[in-house]
Amino acid sequence: MKKIIPSFILLTFSILVFFVSDINTAGKQFGKISLPLGKVEVQATGVEAWEKAKPNRPVFEGDVIRTAPKSRAEITLQGGGKMRIGENSELELTAANVKPMAKNFSANLKKGNIFVSAKAVFGEKKSVSVRTPTAVAAIRGTKYRAKAGDDESEVLVYDGKVDVNAAKNIIDERQEKRKSLDPGSAPGKPKFTLGPVTEVSGPYEVTLEDWISLVEGMQINVRKDGKYHMFKFDQAKDGDLDFVQWNKELDAAEE
């Protein structure tokens, strides 16, 4: 009996160490997959294998979520708010900083469609930013949809305001080109000023240099060269899209 007790203690300690180390390998909780439809999979941080996403599965910083054809997923953010991805989408959850009155989330949409709905309660500050291969969209309590593309990305605003800029890799590449043309000049710090919501004189004639603010009913398309086109999108035509209708139905059911 005396030999069994130390072995039992050692086994208990080993399980506890494994449990604690497993918690430490996961980042902060981003939220949970509240509604997986079809084939939805998750790749946890530091794990090569993909596993099927079950309803209410917790997801953490560094996790990647992907959907197959005819599949969708809804992610409920910690502290409130939704991210929903359409079919053939892949979303990396990059950061979550959740405090009682300040909640900040960021994600990288590698491909596909995403719908973000994150209204802030009274006195709360909430920011949800999504990066695509060519653009970054950041919101503070509103609704928008983004579509990722290697050559061009889209951001459409349904409610509130969205701040958009070119993706950092595109900005850095543009600055490097400027330095090569004029080695004596160094790029200045980004101004991060919000420009007025106006249409450019023509499609893709202007390069996106600073953050620009879009309001409800506006769309911006940003190409991989940093040039953009901003305009009022056809809300009736957009509303006919199956993915948009699905999001509106879910939002209406929650009100």
C-alpha positions as CSV (number, residue, x, y, z in Angstrom):
1,M,0.0,0.0,0.0
2,K,2.9,2.3,0.8
3,K,4.3,1.9,-2.7
4,I,1.0,2.7,-4.3
5,I,0.5,6.1,-2.6
6,P,3.7,7.8,-4.1
7,S,2.8,6.4,-7.6
8,F,-0.7,7.9,-7.2
9,I,0.7,11.2,-6.2
10,L,3.1,11.2,-9.1
11,L,0.4,10.4,-11.5
12,T,-1.9,13.2,-10.1
13,F,1.0,15.7,-10.4
14,S,1.7,14.7,-14.0
15,I,-1.9,15.2,-15.0
16,L,-2.0,18.5,-13.3
17,V,1.2,19.7,-15.0
18,F,-0.2,18.6,-18.4
19,F,-3.5,20.4,-17.7
20,V,-1.7,23.6,-16.7
21,S,0.7,23.5,-19.6
22,D,-2.2,22.9,-22.0
23,I,-3.9,26.0,-20.7
24,N,-0.7,28.0,-21.1
25,T,-0.3,27.0,-24.7
26,A,-3.7,28.4,-25.6
27,G,-3.9,32.2,-26.0
28,K,-6.7,34.3,-24.5
29,Q,-10.2,33.1,-25.3
30,F,-11.5,34.9,-28.4
31,G,-15.0,33.5,-28.1
32,K,-16.9,30.3,-29.1
33,I,-18.2,28.8,-32.3
34,S,-21.8,29.3,-31.5
35,L,-23.2,28.0,-34.8
36,P,-21.3,25.6,-37.1
37,L,-23.2,24.7,-40.2
38,G,-21.9,22.1,-42.6
39,K,-18.2,21.2,-42.5
40,V,-16.5,23.6,-40.1
41,E,-13.0,22.9,-38.8
42,V,-10.6,24.4,-36.3
43,Q,-6.8,24.3,-36.2
44,A,-5.7,25.0,-32.6
45,T,-2.5,27.0,-32.0
46,G,0.6,24.9,-32.4
47,V,-1.4,21.9,-33.8
48,E,-1.1,20.7,-37.3
49,A,-4.3,18.6,-37.4
50,W,-7.8,20.1,-38.0
51,E,-10.7,19.0,-35.9
52,K,-14.5,19.3,-36.5
53,A,-16.0,22.3,-34.8
54,K,-18.8,21.4,-32.4
55,P,-21.4,23.9,-31.2
56,N,-20.2,26.2,-28.4
57,R,-16.6,25.1,-28.9
58,P,-14.2,27.7,-27.3
59,V,-11.7,29.3,-29.7
60,F,-8.5,31.2,-28.7
61,E,-5.9,33.6,-30.0
62,G,-4.0,31.8,-32.8
63,D,-6.7,29.4,-33.7
64,V,-7.7,29.1,-37.4
65,I,-11.3,28.4,-38.5
66,R,-12.2,27.2,-42.0
67,T,-15.3,26.3,-43.8
68,A,-15.9,23.9,-46.7
69,P,-18.3,24.6,-49.6
70,K,-21.9,25.1,-48.5
71,S,-20.8,25.6,-45.0
72,R,-20.8,28.6,-42.6
73,A,-19.9,29.4,-39.0
74,E,-20.8,32.0,-36.4
75,I,-18.3,33.0,-33.7
76,T,-19.7,34.7,-30.6
77,L,-17.0,37.1,-29.2
78,Q,-16.1,37.2,-25.6
79,G,-18.2,40.0,-24.0
80,G,-20.7,40.2,-27.0
81,G,-20.6,40.6,-30.7
82,K,-20.5,38.3,-33.7
83,M,-18.3,37.2,-36.5
84,R,-19.8,35.0,-39.2
85,I,-17.8,33.5,-42.1
86,G,-19.3,32.1,-45.3
87,E,-18.4,29.1,-47.3
88,N,-14.8,28.4,-48.5
89,S,-13.5,30.9,-45.9
90,E,-10.5,30.8,-43.6
91,L,-10.2,33.0,-40.6
92,E,-7.2,33.3,-38.2
93,L,-8.0,34.7,-34.7
94,T,-5.0,36.9,-34.1
95,A,-5.8,38.8,-30.8
96,A,-8.4,39.3,-28.1
97,N,-8.1,41.8,-25.3
98,V,-11.3,41.7,-23.2
99,K,-11.9,44.0,-20.2
100,P,-15.1,45.1,-18.5
101,M,-15.5,48.3,-20.5
102,A,-13.0,47.8,-23.3
103,K,-13.0,44.9,-25.8
104,N,-10.6,44.7,-28.7
105,F,-10.5,41.9,-31.3
106,S,-8.5,41.3,-34.4
107,A,-8.5,38.6,-37.0
108,N,-7.0,37.8,-40.4
109,L,-9.4,36.7,-43.1
110,K,-7.1,34.7,-45.4
111,K,-9.9,34.0,-47.9
112,G,-13.7,34.1,-48.2
113,N,-16.4,36.3,-46.7
114,I,-16.9,37.6,-43.2
115,F,-19.8,39.6,-41.5
116,V,-19.0,41.5,-38.3
117,S,-21.7,42.7,-35.9
118,A,-20.4,44.3,-32.7
119,K,-22.3,47.1,-31.2
120,A,-20.9,48.6,-28.0
121,V,-23.1,49.0,-24.9
122,F,-23.4,52.3,-23.1
123,G,-20.0,53.6,-22.0
124,E,-18.2,50.6,-23.5
125,K,-15.4,50.8,-26.1
126,K,-15.3,47.9,-28.6
127,S,-13.1,47.5,-31.6
128,V,-13.1,44.6,-34.1
129,S,-10.6,44.7,-36.9
130,V,-10.3,42.3,-39.8
131,R,-7.3,42.1,-42.1
132,T,-7.6,40.8,-45.6
133,P,-4.7,40.2,-48.1
134,T,-5.0,43.8,-49.3
135,A,-6.9,45.9,-46.7
136,V,-7.6,46.3,-43.0
137,A,-11.0,47.2,-41.6
138,A,-11.5,48.5,-38.1
139,I,-14.8,49.2,-36.4
140,R,-16.1,50.6,-33.2
141,G,-19.6,49.3,-32.7
142,T,-21.2,48.7,-36.1
143,K,-21.8,46.2,-38.8
144,Y,-19.8,45.5,-42.0
145,R,-18.9,42.7,-44.4
146,A,-15.5,42.0,-45.9
147,K,-14.5,39.8,-48.8
148,A,-10.9,38.7,-49.1
149,G,-9.0,38.4,-52.3
150,D,-5.3,38.1,-53.2
151,D,-5.6,40.9,-55.8
152,E,-8.5,42.9,-54.4
153,S,-10.6,43.0,-51.2
154,E,-14.0,44.6,-50.5
155,V,-15.5,46.2,-47.4
156,L,-19.2,47.1,-47.2
157,V,-20.7,49.1,-44.3
158,Y,-24.3,48.3,-43.1
159,D,-24.4,50.3,-40.0
160,G,-22.1,52.9,-38.2
161,K,-18.6,53.7,-39.3
162,V,-15.7,51.6,-40.5
163,D,-12.1,52.8,-40.8
164,V,-10.2,51.2,-43.7
165,N,-6.5,51.3,-44.8
166,A,-4.4,49.2,-47.1
167,A,-2.8,46.1,-45.5
168,K,0.5,46.7,-43.7
169,N,2.5,44.6,-46.1
170,I,1.2,46.7,-49.0
171,I,2.1,50.0,-47.2
172,D,5.6,48.7,-46.4
173,E,6.1,47.6,-49.9
174,R,5.1,51.0,-51.3
175,Q,7.4,52.7,-48.8
176,E,10.3,50.5,-49.9
177,K,9.7,51.4,-53.5
178,R,9.7,55.1,-52.6
179,K,13.0,54.7,-50.7
180,S,14.6,52.9,-53.7
181,L,13.5,55.8,-56.0
182,D,14.8,58.4,-53.5
183,P,17.3,56.8,-51.1
184,G,17.7,60.2,-49.3
185,S,14.1,60.3,-48.1
186,A,12.6,58.3,-45.3
187,P,8.9,57.5,-45.1
188,G,7.0,59.6,-42.5
189,K,4.8,58.2,-39.9
190,P,1.2,57.3,-40.9
191,K,-1.2,60.1,-40.2
192,F,-4.1,57.9,-39.4
193,T,-6.5,60.7,-40.1
194,L,-10.1,60.0,-41.1
195,G,-10.8,61.3,-44.6
196,P,-14.3,62.5,-45.6
197,V,-16.6,60.0,-47.2
198,T,-16.5,61.0,-50.8
199,E,-16.2,59.1,-54.1
200,V,-12.8,59.2,-55.9
201,S,-12.9,60.8,-59.3
202,G,-12.6,57.4,-61.0
203,P,-12.0,53.7,-60.2
204,Y,-8.6,52.9,-58.8
205,E,-7.0,56.3,-59.6
206,V,-5.9,57.1,-56.0
207,T,-3.6,55.2,-53.7
208,L,-4.8,54.6,-50.2
209,E,-2.3,56.4,-48.0
210,D,-4.0,56.9,-44.7
211,W,-7.0,55.6,-42.8
212,I,-10.3,56.5,-44.4
213,S,-13.7,56.4,-42.8
214,L,-16.8,54.8,-44.4
215,V,-20.4,55.2,-43.3
216,E,-23.5,53.2,-43.9
217,G,-24.2,52.3,-47.5
218,M,-20.6,52.8,-48.7
219,Q,-18.2,50.2,-50.2
220,I,-14.5,50.3,-50.8
221,N,-12.4,48.0,-53.0
222,V,-8.7,48.0,-52.3
223,R,-6.3,46.4,-54.8
224,K,-2.9,44.8,-54.0
225,D,-1.1,47.9,-55.4
226,G,-2.8,50.0,-52.7
227,K,-5.2,51.8,-55.1
228,Y,-8.8,51.9,-54.2
229,H,-12.3,52.7,-55.4
230,M,-15.0,53.9,-53.0
231,F,-18.7,54.2,-53.9
232,K,-22.3,53.7,-52.7
233,F,-23.2,50.0,-53.2
234,D,-26.6,48.7,-54.4
235,Q,-28.1,47.7,-51.1
236,A,-31.1,46.0,-52.8
237,K,-28.8,43.8,-55.0
238,D,-26.5,43.1,-52.0
239,G,-29.5,42.1,-49.9
240,D,-30.3,39.4,-52.4
241,L,-27.0,37.5,-51.6
242,D,-27.7,34.4,-49.6
243,F,-24.9,35.1,-47.2
244,V,-26.2,38.6,-46.5
245,Q,-29.8,37.3,-46.0
246,W,-28.5,34.7,-43.5
247,N,-26.8,37.4,-41.5
248,K,-29.8,39.6,-41.4
249,E,-32.0,36.8,-40.3
250,L,-29.7,35.9,-37.4
251,D,-29.4,39.6,-36.4
252,A,-33.2,40.0,-36.5
253,A,-33.7,36.8,-34.3
254,E,-31.4,38.3,-31.7
255,E,-33.1,41.6,-31.4
